[in-house]
Amino acid sequence: MAFRLFSREEKAPAVPERKASATGRVVAFASGSGRAVWSARDTASLTRSGFVGNPIGFRSVKLIAEAAAAVPLICEDREHRYETHPVIDLLRRPNPGQGRAELMEALLGQLLLSGNGYLEAVGLTPAGLPGELHVLRSDRMSVVPGEDGWPVAYEYAVGGRKHRFDMTGSPDPICHIKSFHPQDDHYGLSPMQAAAVALDVHNSASAWSKALLDNAARPSGAIVYKGIDGQGVLSPEQYDRLVGEIEMNHQGARNAGRPMLLEGGLDWKPMGFSPSDMEFHETKLSAAREIALAFGVPPMLMGIPGDATYANYAEANRAFYRLTVLPLATRVAASMAWWLSEHLGAEIELRPDPDRVPALSDERDQQWRRVSEAAFLTDAEKRALLGLPPLAEG
C-alpha cells in the first residue's frame, strides 16, 4: 500500500470537529452518585419486600385480613333474612382444605397485596351454586381483554403452563374483585403500591441499623498512622495486616466492647454521630406511620410511637373497624353475592353484620337506645333504621 505525502502547499483534510459540553464530564461523573435506589413495583417484588420482609406491612395486611374475615355476614334478599341458606353452607366450608375464615383471609390478603382478588368456582351443586370455592394467586393471573375492552378470559400461569378461563358464557367461572385504580382498566391498585416508597425507606433504615449493630453499635472512626520520620504512609504489607486484624478481632457482635491494641505510630480517632444519624430513628418511625396510613391502620394499633390522633386504644380500634375493615368487607361481600347470585339464578345479598362486631358494641348500644326511645317511630320504621328485615304479615 502506498502512502501519500502532503506538500507544504497542500493541507491535510480537516478532522471533523467534535463538539462536547463543558459540563459533560461532570454530569457523567455525578450521574450515579447519591441517587435513590427503589425496589421493583411488580406484585411479586412488593410482596417480598413489603410483606415477607417488612414487619409493618406484614402486620397491616394480617390485621386487616383477619379482622375482615372474622366479621359475621348476613345473607338476605328483599323479603327475608336467612339463618340457613345454600350460600351460607357454601361459605361455611368452601373447599375441603379451608373454612370460611381461611378462604376470606386469603382472598382479602391477595386484594391488599396486589389490589386484585380472584375466586374460582369448581363443580356444581343441585342448587346451581359452585361445589367449591378456591382463591387464586393474583401474581399468576392475567386478564385477556376483548375487542370492546371487557375481559373475555383469564389466564392462570404456573410453571410455564397456562390455564384459560372463558368469561364469555354464564355464569362466570372467575370472580374478580379489584380495588380502584385511576390509570388501569383491568387491575386494581393495592395499598402496597401506594406505600412502596415508605417501605423502601423503612427497609433501608432496618438494614442500616443491622449494619450498625454488626459494627458494635457505635459509629466508625479513623486509625491515623504517624511514622517515626513523620511520614503517614503504610507499606502494602502493613496495610493488609492492619485491615485483617480489624476484620478478625474488632468487627461483629461477638467482638463488641473489645479494646483495640494499637502498635507504635497508630492512633484511634473516634467519630461521633452526626445530626442526620441522630434523626435516623425518627425517619424510620415516620416511614412506619406512612405504611400504616396507606393501609388505613391507626399507628397506635401497631405500637408505633408518636401518633396522637386518637385519645385511647379503644377509640383507635373503633375507627379501624368503621373506616377500614367494614368498608372492605362490605365491598368484597357485595361482589361475591352478585357473582353467586348469577350461579343461583336468584338475587341475594351478603353484607357484614356490625351488630355482632365487639369493637362496635358501644356504638350499637347507643344507636339501639336512641331508636327505641323515639316514640314517634313505628315498629316497622325502627326495624328499618336498625337494618332489620320487616316482620312477616300476621
C-alpha positions in Angstrom: 0.0 0.0 0.0 1.4 3.4 -1.0 1.2 6.3 1.4 0.6 9.8 0.0 2.7 12.6 1.5 1.2 16.1 1.5 3.3 19.0 0.4 3.6 22.3 2.2 1.1 23.9 -0.1 -1.4 21.1 0.3 -3.3 20.8 3.6 -4.4 17.6 5.1 -8.2 17.0 5.3 -9.6 18.7 8.3 -10.6 16.3 11.0 -14.4 16.6 11.8 -14.9 18.9 14.7 -16.0 17.0 17.8 -18.4 19.0 20.0 -18.8 18.3 23.6 -20.5 20.1 26.5 -18.1 21.6 29.0 -20.1 20.0 31.8 -20.5 16.7 30.1 -17.7 15.0 32.2 -19.1 16.4 35.4 -22.6 15.2 34.6 -21.3 11.8 33.6 -19.3 11.5 36.8 -22.1 12.6 39.1 -25.0 10.8 37.5 -24.6 7.7 39.7 -23.8 9.3 43.0 -26.4 10.0 45.6 -29.3 8.6 43.6 -32.1 6.8 45.4 -32.4 3.1 44.5 -36.0 1.9 44.6 -37.3 -1.6 44.6 -39.3 -3.1 41.8 -43.0 -2.3 41.8 -44.4 -5.6 40.5 -46.7 -7.7 42.7 -44.1 -10.4 43.5 -41.4 -7.9 44.4 -43.7 -5.8 46.5 -44.9 -8.9 48.3 -41.3 -10.0 49.1 -40.1 -6.6 50.3 -43.4 -5.2 51.8 -45.0 -8.3 53.4 -42.5 -11.1 53.8 -39.6 -8.7 54.6 -41.2 -5.8 56.4 -42.9 -6.2 59.8 -45.2 -3.1 59.4 -46.5 -4.2 56.1 -46.9 -7.8 57.3 -48.8 -6.7 60.4 -51.0 -4.3 58.5 -52.1 -6.9 56.0 -52.6 -9.6 58.6 -54.5 -7.2 60.9 -57.0 -6.1 58.2 -57.4 -9.5 56.6 -58.0 -11.4 59.9 -60.4 -8.7 61.2 -62.4 -8.5 58.0 -62.5 -12.3 57.6 -64.0 -12.6 61.1 -66.8 -10.2 60.6 -70.1 -12.1 60.6 -72.1 -11.9 57.3 -75.8 -11.5 56.8 -77.5 -13.4 53.9 -80.8 -12.0 52.8 -83.0 -11.0 49.9 -85.6 -8.3 49.6 -88.1 -10.2 51.8 -86.2 -12.5 54.2 -83.0 -12.7 56.3 -81.8 -16.3 56.1 -80.4 -18.3 59.0 -79.9 -21.3 56.7 -79.2 -21.0 53.0 -77.1 -22.8 50.4 -74.9 -19.8 50.1 -74.3 -19.8 53.9 -73.4 -23.6 53.7 -71.0 -23.0 50.8 -69.2 -20.2 52.7 -69.0 -22.2 55.9 -66.9 -24.9 54.1 -65.9 -23.5 50.7 -63.4 -26.4 49.9 -62.0 -29.4 51.7 -58.8 -27.6 52.7 -60.3 -24.3 54.0 -63.0 -22.9 56.2 -64.7 -19.6 55.8 -62.1 -17.7 57.8 -59.2 -19.2 55.9 -60.7 -18.5 52.5 -61.7 -14.9 53.3 -58.3 -14.2 54.8 -56.5 -15.5 51.7 -58.9 -13.5 49.4 -58.5 -10.3 51.4 -54.8 -10.8 51.7 -54.4 -11.0 47.9 -56.6 -7.9 47.5 -54.4 -5.9 49.9 -51.1 -7.1 48.5 -51.9 -6.7 44.8 -55.2 -4.8 44.5 -56.8 -7.9 42.9 -58.6 -10.9 44.4 -59.7 -13.9 42.3 -62.2 -16.6 43.3 -62.6 -19.8 41.2 -65.9 -21.8 41.0 -65.3 -25.5 40.9 -68.1 -28.1 40.3 -71.8 -27.6 40.6 -74.4 -28.4 43.2 -78.1 -29.3 42.7 -78.9 -25.7 43.8 -76.8 -24.3 41.0 -74.0 -23.0 43.2 -70.4 -23.9 42.8 -69.4 -27.1 44.7 -66.2 -25.5 45.9 -64.5 -22.0 46.0 -60.8 -21.5 45.7 -58.6 -18.4 45.9 -56.2 -18.0 43.0 -52.9 -16.1 43.3 -53.1 -12.7 41.7 -49.5 -12.6 40.6 -50.2 -15.6 38.4 -53.5 -14.3 36.9 -53.7 -12.1 33.8 -56.7 -10.5 32.1 -57.4 -11.2 28.4 -59.4 -8.2 27.1 -61.7 -8.5 24.1 -62.3 -6.0 21.3 -64.6 -3.9 23.4 -62.1 -3.8 26.3 -64.1 -6.1 28.6 -62.4 -9.3 29.8 -63.2 -12.3 27.6 -60.9 -14.7 29.5 -58.5 -15.0 32.4 -55.2 -16.9 32.1 -53.6 -18.5 35.1 -49.9 -19.4 34.6 -48.0 -21.9 36.8 -44.6 -23.4 36.0 -44.7 -22.4 32.3 -48.2 -23.8 31.8 -51.3 -21.7 31.4 -55.0 -22.4 32.0 -57.6 -20.3 30.3 -60.9 -19.4 32.0 -63.5 -18.4 29.4 -65.6 -15.5 30.5 -68.0 -15.2 27.5 -70.6 -17.6 28.9 -72.8 -17.6 32.0 -72.2 -18.0 34.9 -68.6 -16.7 35.1 -66.1 -19.2 36.4 -64.0 -16.4 38.0 -65.0 -13.7 40.4 -62.5 -10.8 40.0 -62.6 -8.3 42.9 -60.4 -5.3 42.4 -59.7 -2.0 44.2 -60.0 1.3 42.5 -57.1 2.2 40.1 -57.4 5.6 38.3 -55.0 4.6 35.5 -55.8 0.9 34.8 -58.9 -0.6 33.3 -58.3 -4.2 34.3 -56.2 -4.3 37.5 -56.6 -2.7 40.9 -54.2 -0.5 42.9 -53.0 -2.0 46.1 -52.1 -0.1 49.3 -48.7 -1.8 49.0 -48.0 0.1 45.8 -49.0 3.4 47.4 -46.7 2.7 50.4 -43.8 1.5 48.2 -41.5 4.5 48.9 -42.1 4.3 52.6 -41.4 0.6 52.5 -38.1 1.2 50.8 -37.2 3.8 53.4 -38.2 1.5 56.3 -36.3 -1.5 54.9 -33.2 0.6 54.3 -33.4 2.0 57.8 -33.6 -1.5 59.2 -30.6 -2.6 57.1 -28.6 0.4 58.3 -29.5 -0.4 61.9 -28.4 -4.0 61.4 -25.1 -2.8 59.9 -24.6 -0.5 62.9 -25.2 -3.4 65.3 -22.7 -5.5 63.4 -20.2 -2.7 64.0 -20.7 -3.0 67.7 -23.4 -0.4 67.7 -21.1 2.5 67.6 -20.1 5.0 64.8 -16.9 4.3 62.9 -13.7 6.1 63.4 -10.3 6.5 61.9 -6.9 4.9 62.6 -4.2 7.5 62.0 -0.6 6.4 61.3 2.3 8.6 62.1 5.7 7.1 61.4 8.9 7.9 63.2 10.1 10.1 60.3 6.8 11.9 60.2 5.6 10.0 57.1 1.9 8.8 57.3 2.1 6.0 54.7 1.9 2.3 55.5 3.6 -0.3 53.4 1.2 -2.6 51.5 2.1 -5.5 53.9 1.4 -3.3 56.9 -1.9 -2.1 55.5 -3.1 -5.6 54.7 -2.2 -6.9 58.1 -4.0 -4.0 59.8 -7.2 -4.5 57.8 -7.1 -8.2 58.5 -6.7 -7.7 62.3 -9.6 -5.2 62.4 -11.9 -7.6 60.5 -11.0 -10.6 62.6 -10.8 -9.0 66.1 -12.9 -5.9 66.2 -16.0 -6.4 63.9 -19.2 -8.2 64.7 -21.4 -8.6 67.7 -19.1 -11.1 69.4 -16.3 -8.5 69.5 -18.4 -5.7 70.9 -16.6 -3.8 73.6 -13.2 -5.5 72.9 -10.4 -3.0 73.4 -8.2 -2.2 70.5 -4.5 -2.7 70.9 -2.5 -0.3 68.7 1.2 -0.6 68.0 3.5 2.4 67.9 2.6 5.1 65.4 -1.1 4.2 65.3 -3.7 6.4 66.9 -7.5 5.9 67.1 -9.7 9.0 66.3 -13.4 8.2 67.2 -16.1 10.0 65.2 -19.4 10.9 66.8 -22.9 10.7 65.4 -23.8 13.5 63.0 -27.2 15.2 63.4 -28.6 13.2 60.5 -27.6 10.0 62.2 -29.3 11.0 65.4 -32.6 11.7 63.4 -32.4 8.3 61.5 -34.6 6.6 64.1 -37.3 9.2 63.7 -37.1 8.7 59.9 -37.8 5.0 60.3 -40.8 5.7 62.6 -42.1 8.3 60.1 -41.9 5.7 57.3 -43.7 3.1 59.5 -46.5 5.6 60.1 -46.8 6.2 56.4 -47.1 2.5 55.7 -49.8 2.1 58.3 -51.6 5.2 56.9 -51.6 3.7 53.4 -53.3 0.6 54.7 -55.8 2.5 56.9 -54.4 1.1 60.2 -54.1 3.6 63.1 -50.4 3.6 64.1 -51.5 3.2 67.7 -52.7 -0.3 67.0 -49.3 -1.1 65.5 -47.4 0.1 68.6 -45.8 2.9 66.6 -45.0 5.9 69.0 -45.5 9.5 68.1 -49.2 9.3 66.9 -51.8 11.2 69.0 -54.7 11.1 66.6 -56.9 9.0 68.9 -57.3 9.5 72.6 -57.1 5.8 73.5 -56.7 2.4 72.1 -60.5 1.6 72.1 -61.2 4.7 70.0 -58.4 3.8 67.5 -59.8 0.2 67.3 -63.3 1.5 66.7 -62.1 3.9 63.9 -60.1 1.0 62.4 -63.2 -1.2 62.1 -65.5 1.7 61.0 -63.2 3.2 58.4 -61.1 0.3 57.1 -62.5 -3.2 58.0 -66.2 -2.7 57.4 -65.9 -0.9 54.0 -63.5 -3.6 52.7 -65.7 -6.4 54.0 -68.8 -4.8 52.5 -67.2 -4.4 49.0 -65.9 -8.0 49.0 -69.2 -9.5 50.2 -71.2 -7.5 47.7 -69.0 -8.7 44.8 -69.3 -12.3 46.0 -73.1 -12.0 46.4 -73.6 -10.7 42.9 -71.3 -13.5 41.4 -73.1 -16.3 43.4 -76.5 -14.8 42.5 -75.6 -15.5 38.9 -75.0 -19.1 39.7 -78.0 -19.4 41.9 -80.4 -17.8 39.5 -81.9 -15.6 42.2 -80.6 -12.4 43.7 -79.2 -12.5 47.2 -77.3 -10.0 49.3 -74.3 -10.6 51.6 -73.2 -7.8 53.9 -71.4 -7.5 57.2 -73.3 -7.5 60.5 -71.9 -4.6 62.6 -74.2 -5.6 65.5 -72.0 -8.6 66.1 -68.7 -6.8 66.0 -67.4 -6.5 69.6 -65.3 -3.4 68.7 -68.5 -1.5 67.8 -70.6 -2.6 70.8 -70.7 0.9 72.3 -72.0 2.4 69.0 -74.6 -0.3 68.7 -75.9 0.2 72.2 -76.2 4.0 71.7 -78.0 3.5 68.4 -80.4 1.0 69.7 -81.2 3.2 72.7 -81.9 6.2 70.5 -84.1 4.3 68.1 -86.0 2.5 70.9 -86.7 5.8 72.7 -88.0 7.5 69.6 -91.8 7.3 70.4 -92.7 9.0 67.1 -91.4 6.0 65.0 -93.4 2.9 64.3 -92.0 -0.6 64.9 -91.6 -1.0 61.1 -89.6 2.2 60.9 -87.4 1.3 63.9 -86.6 -2.1 62.3 -85.7 -0.4 59.0 -83.4 2.1 60.8 -81.6 -0.8 62.6 -81.1 -2.7 59.3 -83.6 -5.5 60.3 -85.9 -7.1 57.7 -89.7 -6.3 58.0 -91.8 -8.6 60.1 -93.9 -11.2 58.2 -97.6 -10.3 58.0 -99.7 -11.8 60.9 
